[in-house]
Amino acid sequence: MGSITSPRIGELDASTCSLTRTTTPRDVPAPGSPEELSHSYCTDHMVTVRWTAETGWETPQVKPSENLSIPATAGCLHYATQCFEGMKVYRGYDGKLRLFRPDCNGERLSGSAVRSSLPGFQPDELKKLIARLMEVDGPRWLPRDRPGSFLYLRPAMIGNGPHLGVQVPKEALLFIIAVLWPDVSKVKKYGQPGAPQGLRLYASHPDNIRAWPGGFGYAKLGANYGPSLQAHGAAQALGYDQILWLFGAERQVTEAGASNFFVVMHNADTGRLEMVTAPVENQLILPGVTRRSVLELCREKLADRAVGGLAPVQVVERALTIGEIEVAAKEGRLVEAFVSGTANNQYFITPVELIRSGDVDISTLGASGEPAGYASLIKSWLEAIMYGKEQHDWGYVIENEEK
Ligand SMILES: *Cc1c(COP(=O)(O)O)cnc(C)c1O
């Protein structure tokens, strides 16, 4: 207890959250509507929380969705003082609303904020703020009679202070919006007759690097995206789905678009079946919540037993080169490849059919040419947790939905 210490500035505290209801609730557009396909249609309410260097976090507000008003001199518009999260809220088959491991996202957003010179916060508070928003908007925007549906959640933080001078942000805004999102997994099913077997990835050129040691590729910052979109667009124009980002002279495989990358293959020396993905320690990849969940589930369920006709597989986090993948494919040791991420276009887990590297096409379908068995098994595990078919610690239930 020190009366001479300076007063503590406010912590982020969701329990003080205020609510101002919209007086003009909108009709909820139907699944597949142009509004949903626009990727820009928000629910009736949003969360905002102001922060200043003097007072810390102010009272969070749930209020009618509106455009932000920020000075043209705001730091985020000039110096990329910005970070974000990508999450979903799921309407379960038991009628309940759930988030998937929201503590992980809270921790990551706070870490990303600090990496972009913005204020951190207690990770738990993000989950509580999202829950407050969905208590209000959940019942109408994710109705109980539509189990198996979801909304996309976008928590973000910006440095919105007016000082154009280059400095650490003295003001910030945390906001959370819930956006209608088309469920392409219901439309575009990979591996069905007549459909593609999976994503087609285009390996990045050496003169275009997403992330580097000492950089910020491990933080979820808008600054990682702007500079990568041109390559993404060029790959799409050539008929590919995503860039597979390579790093270094040895051409390490890091991740694909906004997804982490996995390959299942037999080890060249031991013959052992391994699921290999890039490590997080060198900070080149974004540590995906889905990635972490895939690794944890596979270590728990697949390390020493076969499941559904699929052989046991050992999870390995290590630097892996595109050359190794090419050789494994040639030698018939490659079994499958897939990507993981909340927002990737099949969401959570999508098989990969092909990697274009230089002028070589590497088929990642495995010797049998069969669709990815591990990917669909893992996807079914995750789906069961997200939609409450399986009660699991990773599913966080939003209890107090309004009537
Ligand atoms: C968000 C993101 C991912 C996937 O993270 P999840 O938490 O699994 O959704 C992977 N790579 C990048 C670059 C990302 O931005």
The ligand as an SDF file (V2000), in Angstrom:
LIG
                    3D

 15 15  0  0  0  0  0  0  0  0999 V2000
   -4.4760  -16.1690  -38.2740 C   0  0  0  0  0  0  0  0  0  0  0  0
   -3.3590  -16.8160  -38.9900 C   0  0  0  0  0  0  0  0  0  0  0  0
   -3.1480  -18.2070  -38.9690 C   0  0  0  0  0  0  0  0  0  0  0  0
   -4.1110  -19.1960  -38.3410 C   0  0  0  0  0  0  0  0  0  0  0  0
   -4.3180  -19.0020  -36.9820 O   0  0  0  0  0  0  0  0  0  0  0  0
   -5.5770  -19.6800  -36.2650 P   0  0  0  0  0  0  0  0  0  0  0  0
   -5.4380  -19.1960  -34.8640 O   0  0  0  0  0  0  0  0  0  0  0  0
   -5.4250  -21.1350  -36.3930 O   0  0  0  0  0  0  0  0  0  0  0  0
   -6.7890  -19.1780  -36.9550 O   0  0  0  0  0  0  0  0  0  0  0  0
   -2.0280  -18.7120  -39.6180 C   0  0  0  0  0  0  0  0  0  0  0  0
   -1.1680  -17.8940  -40.2690 N   0  0  0  0  0  0  0  0  0  0  0  0
   -1.3420  -16.5530  -40.3130 C   0  0  0  0  0  0  0  0  0  0  0  0
   -0.3600  -15.7200  -41.0450 C   0  0  0  0  0  0  0  0  0  0  0  0
   -2.4480  -15.9700  -39.6850 C   0  0  0  0  0  0  0  0  0  0  0  0
   -2.6170  -14.6570  -39.7460 O   0  0  0  0  0  0  0  0  0  0  0  0
  1  2  1  0
  2  3  1  0
  2 14  2  0
  3  4  1  0
  3 10  2  0
  4  5  1  0
  5  6  1  0
  6  7  2  0
  6  8  1  0
  6  9  1  0
 10 11  1  0
 11 12  2  0
 12 13  1  0
 12 14  1  0
 14 15  1  0
M  END
$$$$
